[in-house]
Amino acid sequence: MCEALYELFADELIRREIKGKNEGMRRLSELNLKLISENRIPELAKAASDPAYREELLLQYQL
């Protein structure tokens, strides 16, 4: 039964996963552009390697 339900909803699940990934990429791109425009290159490098700091910046910029 579970397999039948998965097959029934597989396309929708895939669409939602892709939409979520695209939204995350959009937010990250916006953050990168803001940091570059403010010449905050060291913070850009740190955000690329530190997920907690990246999330802090995303909240700071309300992204």
N, C-alpha and C positions, 0 to 999 in steps of 0.2 A: 504493500500500500504506500509506504513512504517513498519508494522509488517511483511509483506512478505519479505521486504528487510532485516530486522533484522534476520529473520530465514535463509535467504540465506547466510548472512555473519556472522552468530553467531559463527561458528567454528573458523573463521579467527580472529574475535574480541577476543575470548577467548584465542587463541594462542598468540596474541600480548600482552594481559594483563599478561599472564603467563611469557612471555619472558621479559617484563618490570620488573616484580617482581623479577625474577631470576637475572636480571642484577643489580637491586638495592641490592639484598642480596649479590651478588658477591662483589660489591664495598664496602659494609659495612664490609664484612669478611676481605677483603684486608686491610681496614683501621684498624680494630681491630688487625690483625696480625702485622701490622707495629708499632702500638702503643705499643703492648706487647713486640716486639723485641727491641724497644728503651726504654723499662722500663718506659713508660709514662702512668702508671696505673691511676693516678688521671685524666688525660685528657681522658682516655678511659671511666671512669665513667661519666665524664661531657658530653662527646659526646653521651653517651647512653640516657641521660635525656634532652639534649639541642639541638634541631634540627638545630638551627642557628649555633651553635658551630661545630656540626657534619659536616654541609655543608662547613664551613670554613676549617675544616681539610681535607675534601675530595678534595677541591680545592687546598689546600696546597700540598697534595700528588699527585695531578693530577689524581685522581681516578674518 
